[in-house]
């Protein structure tokens, strides 16, 4: 069966200090809008705070799907992975059903094999490197600044687990409030 996730991946935040500041502002907006509750909790994964859906979480969802979720509200709210996971440190977000095409350099737009991205990510997690070198133009770029439609090494990301599809209005408002280059990812785990 699996779990679905929708994620907003920020490509501009590259330090823990920036992540903390931006995360605070975005969480405050989501709490004020009733999309999430101001009740962070940790999970056994120890991967950052999770927030349960708020009283108006369906406001972010496509209308037809909101009605479906509303009917199943209690089972949705009881599900273990139904909230928002906040990553505000070195993390990784992936669409497990994605196509992992080559990744384009943020400077020259020429592509490199996705394996180079995975390898750079391993070094990044180990603290051995903060950037990936483009084999074409020779530019070194911090790993969160590399954009891929199906995956990202991040310092800031917001993952929503098992929510109905978001409305374009909600995605646009999220993008506007974030004010940074970002990728919206939809996938299944």
NORKAQUI-V97798 format. One record per residue. N is the residue number from 1. PSI is psi in whole degrees, 0 to 359 (* if undefined). D_FIRST is the distance of its C-alpha to the first C-alpha in whole Angstrom. Layout:
n:psi:d_first
N:PSI:D_FIRST
N:PSI:D_FIRST
//
This chain:
n:psi:d_first
1:296:0
2:171:4
3:144:7
4:148:9
5:150:13
6:132:16
7:143:19
8:115:23
9:121:25
10:131:28
11:359:31
12:331:34
13:124:33
14:359:34
15:155:36
16:326:35
17:315:37
18:318:36
19:316:33
20:315:34
21:311:36
22:320:34
23:318:31
24:316:33
25:317:34
26:319:31
27:318:29
28:316:33
29:313:32
30:324:28
31:312:30
32:324:33
33:353:31
34:13:29
35:320:25
36:162:25
37:152:27
38:63:29
39:68:28
40:146:26
41:155:25
42:155:24
43:174:21
44:344:21
45:341:20
46:47:24
47:21:23
48:170:25
49:147:25
50:148:22
51:130:23
52:158:21
53:143:21
54:178:25
55:340:26
56:33:26
57:331:23
58:346:22
59:335:26
60:351:24
61:155:21
62:137:22
63:310:24
64:323:22
65:330:19
66:319:21
67:320:22
68:313:18
69:321:17
70:320:21
71:326:20
72:19:17
73:313:19
74:318:19
75:324:15
76:313:15
77:337:18
78:346:17
79:146:13
80:327:14
81:69:13
82:3:14
83:200:18
84:126:20
85:128:20
86:119:24
87:118:25
88:44:28
89:182:29
90:121:28
91:179:25
92:134:22
93:135:19
94:141:17
95:108:15
96:345:13
97:8:13
98:168:17
99:126:20
100:69:22
101:168:25
102:159:28
103:139:29
104:139:32
105:135:35
106:343:36
107:307:40
108:351:40
109:2:37
110:150:37
111:151:34
112:154:33
113:143:31
114:332:27
115:327:28
116:324:31
117:313:29
118:317:27
119:316:30
120:323:31
121:322:28
122:314:29
123:323:33
124:313:32
125:326:30
126:356:32
127:17:35
128:339:37
129:149:37
130:353:36
131:167:36
132:136:35
133:130:38
134:128:38
135:347:40
136:307:41
137:350:43
138:4:43
139:138:42
140:127:40
141:135:37
142:139:35
143:319:32
144:343:30
145:347:32
146:131:31
147:132:28
148:139:25
149:349:23
150:357:20
151:158:21
152:138:24
153:126:26
154:158:27
155:343:29
156:124:28
157:153:24
158:112:22
159:128:19
160:118:17
161:126:14
162:29:11
163:154:15
164:164:15
165:137:17
166:150:21
167:156:24
168:326:26
169:316:29
170:316:27
171:318:26
172:319:29
173:322:31
174:312:28
175:316:30
176:314:33
177:324:33
178:317:32
179:17:35
180:165:34
181:133:32
182:163:28
183:136:25
184:124:22
185:137:19
186:129:16
187:187:13
188:143:9
189:*:9
//
